[in-house]
Amino acid sequence: MSITSFVKTLQNIMRNDAGVSGDAQRLEQIVWILFLKVYAAKEELWELHDDDYESIIPQECRWGNWAVDNKDGEALTGESLLNFVNETLFPTLKGLEVDEFTPVSKSIVKFAFEDANNYMKDGVLLRQVINVIDDIDFTDYTERHAFNEIYEQILKDLQAQRASGEYYSPRATTDFMVQMLKPQLGERVGDFACGTGGFLTSSLNYLINQVKTTEDRELYNNSVFGIEKKAFPYLLAITNLLLHDIDNPMIVHGNSLEKNVRDFNESEKFEVILMNPPYGGSEKDSIKINFPLELRSSETADLFISVIMYRLKQNGRAGIILPDGFLFGEDGAKLAIKEKLIKEFNLHTIIRLPKSVFAPYTSIHTNMLFFDNTKPTEDVWFYRLDMPEAYKNFSKTRPIKLEHFQSAMDWWENRVEIIDGKDEKARKFTAQEIIDRNYNLDLCKFPQEEEIILEPKELIETYIAERSRLNHEIDNILNDIIEMLGDVE
């Protein structure tokens, strides 16, 4: 089944169900069913290689015993199916007993269902959805990997529902950053706000070419680690890694900012860190206290930069996507973070990205910062990635592709300054020059505002996303004002 027809078939079925409201719920519904189908396929493989394998899922709740329709008239459907899902399946999976000794491959079932919900109210339609998903043979290597393309489309569709400072990272951006950092087998790649797992799967796609032996395969299986705060992206990320043949997906459902950064030990540090942290959010004092006083920013993305600096191993390397606000920001915490980054780490490259890379979901300018934990910064190279020829903007229908980074990849290996009149496309600045500019990293700017022309539907989506983001920022500012007034009283 093609990408478009698979997703549309499922969405069209669920549009007839009164219990499902909007595409966001439709996607959530698809994903928990999809997870159980993928997990069942993995269990078949595990049982094949281990005669003593025991599933954590009770027999009656295993996929083959309730979901598979053998076309003999015996399959659960209608009210019987709804009653089973709501009164047996979900309570059972949510109530699974796990402890520190439970293998990750088993405990993920409980964690995946902690906040999952069945929205469908029509058991006949639910049976139709299950049958469509069951038609995919995830035990077949070729079909499983072909489905990754469909899964990628599901993640893109999910993006349209998110407007809270968290944006699906286009595959081209994650692939480019991974290729620049060149992770190697034996190194661990970390993402502490991993969302749906884009950076982790790009890393796995890069590492798989290095796998030659069974020992290499073991290193590959343990090469990525993620943390995700929100339940639905967490479930998506877990499924994503299972589809990439990671039997024990090391993804934690939690908040990376809740631990005091001074308490991280060597085993909690990474050789490679790749992130696109949420930005525009505001953190409570109970979170900010986990950071040294001078680094206590209210901006979520700023705090994640500090987390990266504390969790990057000696000689480790990092790549992070950040908005322009960090580059030119001059509040106390931002300056302190940039000072630490310059004086204690080697901030060697900043790639300025076109405004519409994340269009239509946000028009905020973003940047890629690359640094390592080898020495203090001596020089910082800036490179401005311009829009490709014949493009006025990127959009949902014309997204950025890896080939659009080719000029940056060529430049990366042979760095030269590129200055055309007053416009600086690529230039090297010394650390002292940046310090003298009060740590202003807003250099090699775009010479003029890009003209963004969107289709009407995308224009409306952009407006809705931007309005939601601005409302969120206004709420944060009002909360800060209320807290300040409370202190005054």
N, C-alpha and C positions, 0 to 999 in steps of 0.2 A: 504494500500500500504506500502511496506517495505521502510526503510530508504534509502537504496541504489537505489531502483527502482524509488522512488519519485524524488530524486535529479537528477538521470541520465536521467529520462524521460524528465524533463524540460530542462536540459542542451543539450540533443540531439536535441530537437525541435529548440532551439535557435542557435545551431551551423549552422543551415541552413539559418539564417537571416544575411544578409550582414551588418546590422547596429550594430550588437553586436560583439565586438572584445575581445576575451579572457574570462577566467573564472571570472575575477573580475567584468566585466560588466554584465556577465550572472547572477552572484549572486545579484548584485544591482537590476537588472531587476526583479528577483524573489521576492526580499524583499519588494519592494514598492507595488507590487500586493498582496503579502501575508499580508502586514500590513492592506490594505483596506479590505481584506476578514476577517481577525481576528477582525478588528474594527466593521465591519458589524455584526458579531456574537455577540459582546459585546453590540451593540446598540439594538439588538433583546431582549437581557436579560434586559437591562435598561428599554426598553419600556414595558416589561412585568411587571416590578415592579413599574413603574411610569407612570400613565396614561397621565401626563402632559409633558412627556419628549419631547424635541424638538432637533432634530439633528442640529449640526452646518454645516453639509454638505447639500447643496441645493438638492432638491428632484431628479433632473435629474442626479446628480453625485453620488447618493447612490448606493452601490454595486448591489442591487436587480434590479435597473432600467437600468443598462447598461452592467453589467458583466455576469449575470445569463443567461445561454442558456437553454430555455425551450424545445428545440428540435422541435420547430414549424416553423423553417425557418425564424423567425423574429429577431433573435439575431444579434447584430452588429458584422460585420466581415469585412475583407479586408480594402479598403480605408475608408469606413464609420467609422470603429472602430478606425483606425489610426487618422483620422481627429477629432473624438470626444476626444480621449485621449490627443492629442497634442494641440488642439485649444480650448477645453472646460474644460476637467477634470483637467489638470495640472494648467492652468491659474487660474481656480476657487479656487482650494485648496491652491495654493500659495498665493492667494489674500484674503483669509478669514480674516475677521476683528476680532481681539482679543484685549483685554485689561486686566488690572490687576484684573478685576472682572470675567473674563471668567474662568469657571472651567477647571482644568487641563485636565479632561477627554475629553474636547472639543478642547482646545487650542493645544493639541499635534498633531492634524491633520495638522494644518498649519505648525508647527515647523518640523514635519516629512517630509513635502514636500518642504521646503525652498530650499534645494539643491538636490532634487531627479530629476532624468531624465528618460525619456523613450528612450531607445536606439533602440528598434526594428523598422524596416522599412517595415516588411511584416505583414499586418493586419491579414492574414489567420493564420500565425504562432502564432501571438499574441493571437488570439482567442483560439488556441490549448493550449497555456500556461495557460490562464485564466481558461479554462475548467478543466484542471488537478488540479489546486489549488482550484477551486470551489467545487470539489468532496469531499473535507474534510469538515465534519460537526463540526465546532468549537462551536456550541451551545451544543453539546453533551459532557458532562464532561469527560467521559472515552476517547473518541476520541481526545479531545483537549489535555489531558494530555499525551496520547500516542504520540501525535505529537511532544511533547517536545524533544523526542529522535531524531526525524528527524531534528528539529530545531538545536539541538546540533551538528549534523553532518554538517549542513549548516555553522555554526560558525567555525567548524574545517576546512571546505573547504576554508572559507574566510581567515583563517590564512595563507594559502599557498601564498596569494597575498600580505602579509604585511611583509615588510623588512625594517622598519624605526625605530627600537628600541622599537616597540610596538608588543608584542607577546600575542596571545591568551593564557590565563592561563588554563592549563589542569584542568579539573573538580576535579581531585583528590587533587590538591594543594588548590583550593578554599574550597573544603569540609573539608579538614584537618584543615585549618586555622580557619574556622568557628567553627568547633568542639572544638578547643582548646580555643577559646575566649568565647564560649557559650553565644551568645546573648539571651536576655530574652524579652518577650512581654512587651511593655512599653518603651523599649530602642530603640533608633534610630541608624541604621547602615548607615554609610556614605562611599562613594568611590568617590573621587574627580577627578579621571581619569578612569571612569567606563568601557570604551570600550563597549563591547557588553553586559555587565551586569552580568558577571560570579560570582563575589563575592556577588552581590545583590541576585541573584537567589539561590545561595548556602545558603545564610542567610534565605531566605524565606522557602526553603525546611527544614531547621532546625527549624524555628519558627512555621511552620504549625502544628507540633505535639503538640504545646502548646495551640492551639485554641480549646476552649471548649464552649464558649458562644458567643452571638452576640457582646458583649463588646470586647471580645478577638479578634473577626474578625475585628472590627474597628481598634484596635491597630495594628493588622497584616497589614491591608491595608495602614497604615501610618508608617511602620517600616523601610523602606529603602529609601535612597536618593542618587542620583548620579549626576555627572557632566561629560559631554563628549564634547570635543572640536570639533571632526570631525563629519561631517554630517552623513556619512553612518553607523559607529558604533552606533551613537545616535539613528538612526532609528531601528537598530537591537535591541538595549537595550530596547527601548519603546515597541517593539513587544514582546520581551522576557518577560517583566513584565505583559503585557496584557495576555499572555498565562499562567502566574502564578496567574491569577485572581486578579491582582491589577488594580482596575478601574481608579485610578488617579495616574499614574506612575510619581513620583516626580524625574524626570531626566531633568536637565537643559542643554541646548545646549550652551556651553560657555567654557571659559578658566579659570580654577580654580586659575591660577597664576596672574590674572589681578587685583585682589583686594589686597589692602594693608593689610598685615597680622595683623597689629596692630588695624585694624578697625573691626575685627570680634567681634560681641556681643554674649551674652550667648545663644541666640536662634539659632545661627549659629554653635554651638558646638555639639558634638556627644558623646554618651556613648561608641559606638564601631566604629572604623574606620578600614577598610580593603582595601588594595590597592596593585596593581602591576603597579606602575607608569612607563611611558615611560622613557627609559634611553638612553644615548648616544647623546641626543639632546642638543642644545645650545640655550640659551634665550637672547633676546635683552636687552639693558640697560633699556628700558621702562618697562620691566617686572621685572628686578632685583631691580629696585628702590622701589618695593613694599615690600622689606625685609630689616631688619636692616643691616647696612653696613657690619658687620662681617659675616653675613649669605648669602651674595650675591654671590652665586656660579653661574658659567655659565652652570653647569650640571643640566638638567631638574629634574632628580630624587632627587638631593640634595634639590632643592627648594620645592619639594613635601613633603619631610620629615619635613621641617620647617612649611609648611601649616598644616600638621597633628598635630604637636606639639601645634600650635596656636588654632586648632579647636577641640582638645580633651578635653572633660569635666573633671572636677575634679573627680577622681576615675574612669575615663574612661579607656578603653584598646584598644590597636591597634596592628595590624599585617600588615607587609609590606614586599614585595619581592624586594630585591635589588641585584645588581651585586657585585662581589668581590671588584671592584674598590672602593666602598664606605668603605669597611671594612679596607683596608690598605691605602687608600688615605691620603696624608699629606699636601695637599694645604691648604691655610689659611681658606677658607670657610668650607671645609670638617672637618677640626679639630674643628672649632668653632661649627659646627652642632653637632658633636659627643660629644663635651664638654657639650653643652646644654642638649643633650639627656641623658648623664650620670649623670649630676649634678642636673637636674631639673625634670627628669622622672626616672621611674624604668625600665631600660632595663634588663629584667630578663632572656630572652632566645634567642639564635640564633641557628637556624637549618641550617646546611650546606647541600646544595642539590647537588646531582650528576650532573655532567656536562651536561648530555644529557636529562635533564628533559624537556627542550624546543626543543629538536631535532625533526625534522631536520631543524627547523627554525633559531636556533642559538645554538652555542656551548659554549656560555658564562656561566661561573659558576654563580649561583644565590644562594641567602640565604633568609631565613625567619627571620625577626626580630620581636620580640614580646615585647611590653613595655606598661606600664600603667602610669596614672597620679595620683599616690598615694603618692610617696615619692621619694627622690633621690636614685639612684642605690646603692645597697650594694654589691650584687654579680650578676655576669652574668654567666648563664649556657650555654655551647656550646654542641651541639649534632650533630654528623656527620651521615647523612643518607646515608648508603652505597647502592650500586646497589644490587638488590635482587639476590639470588642464581640462576644460570643458565642464567642470563642476562649479556651480554657484554655491552649493551647500551639500552636506550629507543629510540623509533623511532615513526614515524607516524603510522606504523602498529602495534607496540608494545608499546603503551604509558604507562606512569606511572599510577598506579591505587591506590585507597585509601588503599587497603590491603598492599601496599608496605610501607605505613606509620605506620603499626601496631606496629613495634618495637619502633618507636618514641612515639606513643600514650601510649604504656605500660610504657616507660621510663618517660614520662611527669608526670605521677601520682606517680612514685616512683623513684626519681632522685638519681642516684649513678654515681660516676666517673667510667669510663670504659677506662683503659689504658693497652695497650698490647705492652710491650717493649717500643719502641720510639713513637709508634703511639697512639695518644689520640683521642679516639672516642667520649668520653663525659667527660667534666671536668668543674669545677666551678672556676672562677677567681673573685677575689675581685675587686671592683671599683678602689681601689688604685693601684692594679697591672696593670690594664688597663691604668690608668692615667700615671703610670710610664713608660709604653710602648709607650707613646705619642699617646694614644687613638687608638692603632692598635688593631682592632677586628678580624684580620685574624688568628684565632686560631682554633685548632682541624681540621687542614687541611686534605685533602685527601693525603694519603701517596705517591701515584704515579698517573701519568696521566692515566685516563681510556682509554682503547682501544675502539675506536668507529668504528664499521664496519657497513656501511650503504649500502643499495641496490643502484645500479647505479642511478636510478631516484632520490632517496632521496639525494644521494651525490651531484648530479647536483643542486637540490633545495637548499641544504645547501650552496654550493659554490655561487650561485646567491644571496642568502640572505646575506651571509657574505660580498660579494663584494659590495652590495648596502650599507650595514652598514658602511664599511670602506670608501667608497666614500663620504658618508654623514659626517663622522668624518673629513675626509681630507678637505671637503668644509668648515666646521666650523672652522678648524684651519687656513685655508687660509683667511677666512673672518676676523678672529681675527688679523692675521698678517697685512692685508690691513688696518684695523682700527688703529692698532698701528703705522704703517707707516704714515697714515694720520695725527695722533696726532703729530708725530715727525716733519712733515713738517709745 
